[in-house]
């Protein structure tokens, strides 16, 4: 199998640190709101990649964090008048519901940043001791990017150009930075913010330090693969490398995988453009299987364009597959054959053995043997495409080709052996992509009533205080969530648009 390594900018043969064991870390979401469909792309892509590696026989330690402390979390919690911890926990739960709706397997570990503060302090102390970090007057700790000679190697940026580009971007509180590219490892608390004690000041870690501690801790050392969206290449992943490698004296990750952006109707997703969709929005309109099929219909490194028209197309494609499978099952039942609920194989060896055995199956008719030879050609292409930088788009095409051949050959005269083989093959190839035709649609409550009531109460308080700008801001926030308010004599009523 070859994968494109962002670090080297070329496809490379996958070779793990330990034979047939793979350590993979995927950056998870910051949990201050419902996850959006841009978050869904890496979740689905790398969940499918993990499934394929497992099918190939790898023992995969798959770690994906939740960022549960961040400026966005703090600001949103303050708006709602609740603690950052309560807000983060609420949206971790909501995120897990959406993940279930998309058939995302739980990670081997889902670490939380707030549970790993001691490790972050220890890492920062090590960087200060080795001369890679320094402390500002207010207790802020900065990383000195000039000390790491390989800074910029992942993003392929020159540090002199970076410093020139960042020169005008200093903000309040960064006056102590030695150079413009230096980044924060530890920041002092502000009034009303959660904080932890450290040798430098009461405060909290910088975002780039969080993953740099959680990834090696739960992957048990350096990583085979570090993955995420391409927006994380710089500065997040670049800054993780800058912290880990000087401290431990070894490469942080062998391979870096990044999925491309997702656009909405050929435009960047933005609330101001009115084209911002959460996963919850989509899952109330489409089955999670449709969303998976859509997300995998484009190779992960290519830009993906989302629209509800394209989702309808994916829905129609899924229905083609489902109709084929249902036709097979109907034909088997008419032959008084009990159809297994879960017809699939979970490893490549059993699958290859099955294909070899079926090539000489004496129960197949001449036409079925010819049809199966065609199916085998498409199976080979399917795996070749997945082995070529996980090209799920072309792999999906092979499933449609198999469905076409099966449809041409399934009738009342079909042999039981051919019907069972077709069912097993289609189910197995879909299962590798995380699409289980036998799964029931997960119904997800698409509104958080408690949060809506809290926002309405905040709006009422703002109106009483004659802070009409704040009240209007909250009304707009609710509208963005799809909630319309009506002020009546009996109080505020709301409904979902």
C-alpha positions in Angstrom: 0.0 0.0 0.0 1.2 3.5 -0.9 0.1 6.7 0.8 0.9 10.3 0.0 3.1 11.8 2.6 2.7 15.5 3.1 6.2 15.7 4.6 7.9 14.4 1.5 5.3 15.4 -1.0 5.3 11.9 -2.7 3.6 8.6 -2.4 5.4 6.2 -0.2 5.1 2.5 0.7 3.5 2.1 4.1 6.1 0.6 6.5 5.1 0.7 10.2 7.4 1.0 13.2 6.3 -2.4 14.4 5.3 -5.1 11.9 1.6 -5.2 11.2 0.9 -2.7 14.1 -0.1 0.8 13.3 -0.2 3.9 15.5 -2.4 6.6 14.1 -3.5 9.9 15.5 -6.2 12.0 14.0 -6.9 15.6 15.3 -10.5 15.7 16.6 -12.9 18.6 16.8 -13.0 21.6 19.2 -16.3 20.9 21.1 -18.1 24.3 21.4 -21.0 23.6 19.0 -22.5 20.9 16.8 -19.8 19.6 14.4 -20.2 20.8 10.8 -19.9 18.8 7.6 -16.3 20.0 7.2 -15.5 18.1 10.4 -17.2 15.1 9.0 -14.9 14.6 6.0 -11.7 13.6 8.0 -13.9 11.6 10.4 -15.3 9.5 7.6 -12.1 9.3 5.5 -9.8 8.2 8.2 -12.4 5.9 9.9 -12.7 4.2 6.5 -8.9 4.1 6.2 -8.7 2.5 9.6 -11.2 -0.1 8.6 -9.3 -1.0 5.5 -6.0 -1.3 7.5 -7.8 -3.6 9.9 -9.2 -5.7 7.0 -5.6 -6.0 5.7 -4.6 -7.5 9.1 -3.0 -4.5 10.9 -3.5 -4.0 14.6 -4.5 -0.4 14.6 -4.2 1.9 17.6 -6.4 4.7 16.5 -6.4 7.8 18.7 -8.5 10.9 18.2 -8.9 13.7 20.7 -11.5 16.1 21.8 -10.2 19.7 22.3 -12.2 20.6 25.4 -10.5 23.9 26.3 -10.2 26.7 23.9 -11.1 30.4 23.4 -14.2 29.4 21.4 -15.3 27.1 24.2 -14.8 29.8 26.8 -16.5 32.5 24.9 -19.5 30.3 24.1 -19.8 29.1 27.7 -19.8 32.7 28.9 -22.6 33.6 26.5 -24.7 30.8 27.9 -23.7 31.4 31.5 -22.4 27.9 32.1 -18.9 26.5 32.7 -16.5 25.6 29.9 -16.5 22.0 31.2 -20.3 21.7 31.0 -20.4 23.1 27.5 -17.6 20.9 26.3 -19.1 17.7 27.8 -22.5 18.6 26.3 -21.0 18.9 22.8 -18.8 15.8 23.2 -22.0 13.9 23.7 -23.6 15.5 20.7 -20.5 14.8 18.6 -20.6 11.2 19.6 -24.3 11.0 18.5 -23.3 12.4 15.1 -20.4 10.0 14.8 -22.8 7.1 15.5 -25.1 8.5 12.8 -22.2 8.4 10.3 -21.2 4.9 11.5 -17.8 6.2 12.8 -16.1 3.6 15.0 -15.1 4.9 18.5 -11.4 5.6 18.6 -9.1 3.2 20.6 -8.8 6.3 22.9 -10.5 9.7 22.8 -8.2 11.8 25.1 -9.3 15.1 26.5 -6.9 18.0 26.6 -8.0 19.0 30.2 -7.0 15.6 31.5 -3.5 15.9 30.2 -2.3 19.2 31.7 0.5 17.7 33.8 2.0 16.1 30.7 1.9 19.4 28.9 3.6 21.3 31.7 6.3 18.6 31.7 6.8 18.9 28.0 7.1 22.7 28.2 9.6 22.4 31.1 11.7 20.1 28.9 11.7 22.6 26.0 12.7 25.5 28.3 15.5 23.4 29.7 16.8 22.5 26.2 16.7 26.2 25.1 13.8 25.9 22.7 11.3 27.9 24.8 11.4 31.1 26.9 9.2 32.8 29.4 7.8 36.3 28.9 7.2 39.0 31.6 3.6 38.0 32.2 4.3 34.3 32.5 3.5 33.4 28.9 5.8 30.7 27.6 6.8 30.9 23.9 8.5 28.4 21.6 11.6 29.9 19.9 11.1 28.8 16.2 14.7 30.0 15.3 16.2 27.3 17.4 14.6 24.4 15.4 16.5 24.3 12.1 13.7 22.1 10.5 10.9 24.6 11.2 8.7 24.7 8.1 9.6 21.3 6.8 6.0 19.9 6.8 4.4 23.0 5.3 7.4 23.5 3.0 7.7 27.1 4.2 10.9 29.1 4.6 11.2 30.5 8.1 12.5 33.9 6.8 9.4 34.2 4.6 7.2 33.1 7.5 8.7 35.8 9.7 8.1 38.4 7.1 4.5 37.3 6.6 3.8 37.3 10.3 5.6 40.5 11.2 2.4 42.6 11.2 0.3 40.0 13.0 1.3 40.5 16.6 -1.6 41.1 18.9 -1.9 42.3 22.5 0.0 40.0 24.9 2.6 39.0 22.3 5.0 41.9 22.8 7.5 39.6 24.5 7.9 37.3 21.4 11.4 37.3 20.1 10.3 36.6 16.5 7.0 36.8 14.8 6.8 33.0 14.2 7.2 32.1 17.8 4.1 30.5 19.2 2.5 30.2 22.7 3.0 27.1 24.7 1.4 28.4 27.9 -0.8 31.5 28.4 -1.8 33.3 31.6 -5.4 33.2 32.7 -7.9 36.0 32.1 -10.7 37.0 34.5 -13.3 34.3 34.7 -11.4 31.8 32.6 -10.6 28.2 33.8 -6.9 27.8 34.7 -4.3 25.4 36.0 -1.3 26.2 38.2 2.2 26.0 36.5 5.7 27.1 37.3 5.2 30.2 35.2 1.7 31.5 36.0 -1.9 30.3 36.5 -3.1 29.6 33.0 -3.7 27.0 30.3 -1.7 25.4 27.5 -1.6 26.5 23.9 -3.5 24.4 21.4 -0.4 23.1 19.6 1.0 21.6 22.8 -2.2 19.7 23.6 -2.0 17.2 20.7 1.8 17.0 21.0 1.3 15.4 24.4 -1.8 13.3 23.8 -0.7 11.7 20.5 2.6 10.0 21.7 1.1 9.2 25.1 -1.8 7.2 23.8 -0.1 5.9 20.7 2.8 4.6 22.9 5.5 6.6 21.3 6.2 8.1 17.9 3.4 7.8 15.3 3.2 5.8 12.1 0.6 8.2 10.8 -0.6 11.6 11.9 -3.7 12.8 10.0 -6.2 15.6 9.8 -7.6 18.3 7.5 -5.2 20.3 5.3 -5.9 23.5 7.3 -4.0 21.9 10.1 -0.7 21.5 8.2 0.4 25.0 9.3 0.7 26.1 11.9 -0.8 23.2 14.1 1.0 20.2 12.8 4.2 22.1 12.0 4.2 23.3 15.6 3.7 19.8 17.0 6.8 18.6 15.1 8.8 21.6 16.4 8.0 20.6 20.0 8.3 16.8 19.8 11.5 16.3 17.7 13.9 18.5 19.7 12.7 17.0 23.0 12.8 13.4 22.0 15.5 13.5 19.3 13.5 11.4 16.8 10.9 11.9 14.1 7.4 12.6 15.4 5.5 10.7 12.7 6.6 8.6 9.7 3.7 9.7 7.5 1.4 12.8 7.4 -2.0 12.4 5.7 -4.2 15.4 5.1 -7.7 15.6 3.5 -8.6 18.6 1.3 -11.2 21.2 2.0 -15.0 20.8 1.5 -16.8 23.6 -0.3 -20.6 24.3 -0.4 -22.0 24.8 -3.8 -18.5 25.7 -5.0 -18.1 28.3 -2.2 -16.3 28.3 1.1 -18.6 27.3 3.9 -19.6 30.4 6.0 -22.4 31.4 8.2 -22.4 34.9 6.6 -23.0 33.3 3.2 -25.9 31.3 4.7 -24.3 28.0 3.5 -23.2 26.6 6.9 -24.4 23.1 7.6 -23.9 20.9 10.6 -23.7 17.1 10.4 -27.0 17.2 12.4 -28.6 19.3 9.7 -27.6 16.7 7.0 -28.5 13.6 9.1 -32.1 14.9 9.6 -32.4 14.9 5.7 -30.3 11.9 4.7 -29.3 8.5 6.1 -25.7 8.4 7.4 -24.9 5.8 4.8 -25.6 8.4 2.1 -23.3 10.9 3.7 -20.5 8.3 3.9 -21.0 7.3 0.2 -20.9 11.0 -0.8 -17.8 11.8 1.3 -15.9 8.9 -0.2 -16.9 9.6 -3.8 -13.9 11.9 -4.1 -10.3 11.0 -3.4 -9.5 12.4 0.0 -6.7 14.8 -1.2 -9.0 16.4 -3.8 -11.4 19.3 -3.0 -14.9 18.1 -2.4 -18.0 20.1 -3.3 -21.1 19.6 -1.2 -24.6 20.3 -2.3 -28.0 18.8 -1.5 -28.3 17.9 -5.2 -25.1 15.9 -5.1 -26.3 14.2 -1.9 -29.5 13.2 -3.8 -27.2 11.7 -6.4 -25.4 9.7 -3.7 -28.8 8.6 -2.3 -29.8 7.3 -5.7 -26.4 5.5 -6.0 -27.0 3.8 -2.6 -30.5 2.8 -3.6 -29.1 1.1 -6.7 -26.8 -1.0 -4.5 -29.6 -1.6 -2.0 -32.0 -2.7 -4.8 -29.4 -5.2 -6.1 -28.9 -6.6 -2.6 -32.6 -6.8 -1.9 -33.1 -8.6 -5.2 -30.5 -11.2 -4.3 -32.1 -11.7 -0.9 -35.6 -12.0 -2.4 -34.4 -14.6 -4.9 -32.7 -16.6 -2.1 -35.9 -16.5 0.0 -37.9 -17.8 -3.0 -35.5 -20.7 -3.1 -36.2 -21.3 0.7 -32.7 -20.2 1.7 -32.3 -18.4 5.0 -30.3 -15.2 4.4 -27.7 -14.2 7.0 -28.3 -10.8 8.6 -24.6 -9.9 8.4 -23.1 -11.3 5.3 -19.5 -10.1 5.1 -15.9 -11.2 5.7 -13.6 -9.2 8.0 -10.1 -9.9 6.7 -8.3 -10.1 3.4 -7.1 -13.7 3.8 -10.6 -15.1 4.2 -11.8 -12.9 1.3 -9.0 -14.0 -1.1 -9.6 -17.7 -0.2 -13.3 -17.2 -0.9 -12.6 -15.7 -4.4 -10.1 -18.5 -5.2 -12.6 -21.2 -4.2 -15.4 -19.6 -6.2 -13.5 -19.4 -9.4 -13.8 -23.1 -9.8 -17.2 -23.5 -8.1 -19.0 -26.4 -9.8 -22.4 -25.1 -8.8 -22.0 -22.0 -11.0 -23.6 -22.1 -14.5 -21.4 -21.2 -17.5 -22.9 -17.7 -17.5 -22.3 -17.3 -13.8 -18.7 -18.4 -14.2 -18.2 -15.7 -16.9 -20.0 -13.1 -14.7 -17.8 -14.1 -11.7 -14.6 -13.6 -13.8 -15.8 -10.0 -14.5 -16.6 -9.5 -10.9 -13.1 -10.6 -10.0 -11.6 -8.1 -12.3 -13.5 -5.3 -10.5 -12.5 -6.7 -7.1 -8.9 -6.5 -8.1 -9.2 -2.9 -9.3 -11.1 -2.1 -6.1 -8.2 -3.2 -3.9 -5.6 -1.7 -6.3 -7.3 1.7 -5.9 -7.5 1.5 -2.1 -3.8 0.5 -2.1 -3.0 3.6 -4.3 -3.3 6.4 -1.7 -6.7 5.2 -0.6 -8.6 6.2 -3.7 -12.1 5.5 -2.4 -13.7 7.3 -5.4 -12.4 4.8 -7.9 -13.0 1.9 -5.5 -16.7 3.0 -5.2 -16.9 2.8 -9.0 -15.9 -0.9 -8.9 -18.8 -1.6 -6.5 -21.2 -0.1 -9.1 -19.7 -2.2 -11.8 -20.1 -5.3 -9.7 -23.7 -4.4 -9.0 -24.3 -4.0 -12.8 -22.9 -7.4 -13.5 -24.9 -9.0 -10.7 -28.1 -7.3 -11.9 -27.6 -8.8 -15.3 -27.2 -12.3 -13.9 -29.7 -12.6 -11.0 -33.0 -14.3 -11.9 -35.1 -17.3 -10.8 -32.6 -19.6 -12.5 -29.6 -18.3 -10.5 -27.7 -20.8 -8.5 -27.7 -20.4 -4.7 -23.9 -20.4 -4.8 -23.8 -17.4 -7.1 -26.4 -15.5 -5.2 -24.6 -16.1 -1.8 -21.2 -15.2 -3.4 -22.6 -11.9 -4.9 -24.2 -10.9 -1.5 -21.0 -11.7 0.4 -18.8 -9.8 -1.9 -20.9 -6.7 -2.1 -21.5 -6.5 1.6 -17.7 -7.0 2.3 -16.6 -4.3 -0.1 -19.2 -1.9 1.4 -18.2 -2.8 4.9 -14.6 -1.8 4.3 -15.9 1.7 3.5 -18.1 1.7 6.7 -21.4 1.2 4.8 -23.5 -1.4 6.4 -26.7 -1.9 4.5 -28.2 -3.9 7.3 -27.8 -1.1 9.9 -30.9 0.8 11.0 -31.0 4.5 10.5 -29.9 6.2 13.7 -32.5 8.8 14.5 -30.9 11.9 16.1 -32.7 14.6 17.9 -31.7 17.6 15.8 -32.2 20.3 18.5 -30.8 20.9 21.9 -33.9 22.2 23.8 -32.0 23.0 26.9 -29.5 25.2 25.0 -32.4 27.0 23.2 -34.1 27.8 26.4 -30.9 29.1 27.9 -30.3 31.4 24.9 -33.9 32.7 25.1 -33.4 33.5 28.8 -30.2 35.3 28.0 -32.0 37.3 25.3 -34.8 38.2 27.8 -32.2 39.4 30.3 -30.5 41.5 27.6 -33.8 43.1 26.6 -34.5 44.0 30.3 -31.1 45.6 30.5 -31.9 47.5 27.3 -28.9 45.8 25.6 -30.9 45.4 22.3 -27.7 44.7 20.3 -27.0 41.7 22.4 -30.7 40.5 22.2 -30.5 40.8 18.4 -27.2 38.9 18.3 -28.8 36.0 20.3 -31.9 36.0 18.0 -29.5 35.7 15.0 -27.6 33.0 16.7 -30.8 31.0 17.1 -31.7 31.7 13.5 -28.3 30.2 12.5 -29.3 27.1 14.5 -32.6 27.0 12.6 -34.7 28.3 15.4 -37.3 31.1 14.9 -38.6 33.2 17.8 -42.0 34.7 18.3 -42.5 37.3 21.1 -46.1 36.9 22.4 -48.0 38.2 25.5 -47.6 34.8 27.0 -43.8 34.8 26.5 -41.3 33.8 23.9 -42.3 30.9 21.6 -39.9 29.1 19.3 -40.1 26.7 16.4 -37.7 24.9 14.1 -37.6 26.5 10.7 
